[in-house]
Amino acid sequence: MNNVAVGSLPSPASTRLSPQVNDPHSGLRAVTECTGSAVVVQVGGDIDASNENAWRRLVSRSAAIAIAPGPFIIDIRELDFIGSCAYAVLAQEAVRCRRRGVSLRLVAGQPIVARTIAACGLRRILPLYSSVENALSVAPHGH
């Protein structure tokens, strides 16, 4: 289990990058795709304290590929578990992305994700979408 299946994206000019998480024992798997100026990371498995550093590297390296106006989309629908440390990494990267004119967008289907983001006061910097297609179709804000 080295990666997550990636659904088709609207643009035919997409580039699929190799899996960004190389440690098969980390419990985290991911595939990064570039479509135009958008970068989409689809992740699966678990994110907790045991693989927080791998998660941080994945998010920061993938975000670095995103070019304004972006967006940088992280699809976590295939995650089995997401610990609080993962939200902190997302919030920190969202702030860095915003400084570069890139919008970090989170795709999630689990209601607990929306509740956690709201409870942590992160709604403004971690906007949620129900699908990658929805996240791609929204015009960038303030650009």
Secondary structure by P-SEA (a helix, b strand, c coil): cccccccccccccccccccccccccccccbbbbbcccbbbbbbccccccccaaaaaaaaaaaaaaccccccbbbbccccccccaaaaaaaaaaaaaaaaacbbbbbbbccaaaaaaaaaacccccbbbbccaaaaaacccccc
